[in-house]
Amino acid sequence: MTSPTTRHGGRGYLAIPGPSVMPEEVLRAMHRAAPNIYEGDLIEMTRGLIPDLARVARTEHDTAIYIGNGHAAWEAALANVIAPGERVLVPATGRFGHGWGDMATGLGADVQVIDFGRQAPIDLDVVAETLAADAGHAIKAVLAVHVDTSSSVRSDIAGLRRVLDAAGHPALLMADCIASLGCDVFEMDAWGVDVMVTGSQKGLMTPPGLSFVFFNDRAAAVRARMPRVSRYWDWTPRADPEFFFQYFGGTAPTHHLFGLRAALDMVHAEGVETVWARHALLARAIWAACDAWSTEGPLRLNIADRAHRSHAVTALRIGKPHGTRLRKWVESNVGLTLGIGLGMATEDDPGQDGFFRLGHMGHVNGQMIMGLLGGIGAGLRALDIPHGPGALDAAAAVLAGAAPD
Ligand SMILES: *Cc1c(COP(=O)(O)O)cnc(C)c1O
């Protein structure tokens, strides 16, 4: 007997780590005719976006908006401060760290990678040794991913600043907050981050296609000494626009901007710190459920130490081929789409069938997370994948405030 599926007849939940769920407010804001791009509402609105973005990034410094995804912001940030032949240090904790390093290689940089594997954060002591060995200060920038979305590990960005300062090393501290901004606590200025990049489609709940580079005065001084920066990536006119066009280097991404406006209104109405606390609570509920499932059978959180786990994305190991089977089952039976394994390929598991990831970033709340966990629980049962009991109760206890932190 086949049981009926509940895939249809309700709302699906796209629980992948980006693009994230878009709020109705964002969708409605974009549903409009093309606006005049030369004068009127759009121009006024865009001016207001900059300070509201900077408030999410916790910076009083400059913001440049790019039309492009996170990869564009990676390239934009590098193009402004790294000349061909200059060295960058990449302490990689997963696929995205390597990706940013690869982008730097493509721009002609000399890329020095320290590979911390796929289950651990950046080891500050190792970075300190590497900086100490660089007596001639050949390293011009440290490219650090705050939350590597492939492994779901979160690294200590403020710690990297302390390490740079302790070494008296002048390299710029550049952070990728594409997965973490608006989810995990991040303080650009207080943590001494010189350049930060992020995108629109994760914590900022807007379609992919906008990205942002925030930079401070130290980074601007490095930019000023660059022999040349390609016109399109140059952040200087974008951050100090006399004319509207200079924000974008051409036609404005009109509808994305309206969507972003609505998303920023939501973030600031809730309050950035409350948004962080909500993500922390929902992440704890997910971990509690996973801990219960893990007491029997193959499911494991990829990052063992909760202090290093992201609040926006959770990577899970379940063994080949259960990850892929589970994803397929929940998608076809309960309307839930989970993230694929990424950057976890090995010789015995080239298709990364032993992994899956949960996106819990942006427009998420307790009932969505309980639905996510309930759907996974149904999949584990349906597929006879052994698992421990009590996962949903454990998650509910966290949401009820009845579980220790
Ligand atoms: C999603 C993501 C990227 C890539 O962003 P795209 O918009 O897909 O180019 C880079 N870094 C991190 C940490 C991400 O989560």
The ligand as a Tripos MOL2 file, in Angstrom:
@<TRIPOS>MOLECULE
LIG
   15    15     1     0     0
SMALL
NO_CHARGES

@<TRIPOS>ATOM
      1 C1         26.2890   31.3310   -0.6370 C.3       1 LIG1
      2 C2         27.6840   31.6270   -0.2590 C.ar      1 LIG1
      3 C3         28.6240   32.1050   -1.1710 C.ar      1 LIG1
      4 C4         28.3400   32.2450   -2.6320 C.3       1 LIG1
      5 O1         27.3260   33.1400   -2.8910 O.3       1 LIG1
      6 P1         26.6350   33.1120   -4.3340 P.3       1 LIG1
      7 O2         25.5710   34.1300   -4.2130 O.co2     1 LIG1
      8 O3         26.1390   31.7270   -4.5210 O.co2     1 LIG1
      9 O4         27.6800   33.4850   -5.3090 O.co2     1 LIG1
     10 C5         29.8850   32.4230   -0.7110 C.ar      1 LIG1
     11 N1         30.2210   32.2760    0.5700 N.ar      1 LIG1
     12 C6         29.3430   31.8030    1.4760 C.ar      1 LIG1
     13 C7         29.7790   31.6590    2.9030 C.3       1 LIG1
     14 C8         28.0560   31.4590    1.0940 C.ar      1 LIG1
     15 O5         27.1890   30.9770    1.9900 O.3       1 LIG1
@<TRIPOS>BOND
     1     1     2 1
     2     2     3 ar
     3     2    14 ar
     4     3     4 1
     5     3    10 ar
     6     4     5 1
     7     5     6 1
     8     6     7 2
     9     6     8 1
    10     6     9 1
    11    10    11 ar
    12    11    12 ar
    13    12    13 1
    14    12    14 ar
    15    14    15 1
@<TRIPOS>SUBSTRUCTURE
     1 LIG1         1 GROUP 0 **** ****
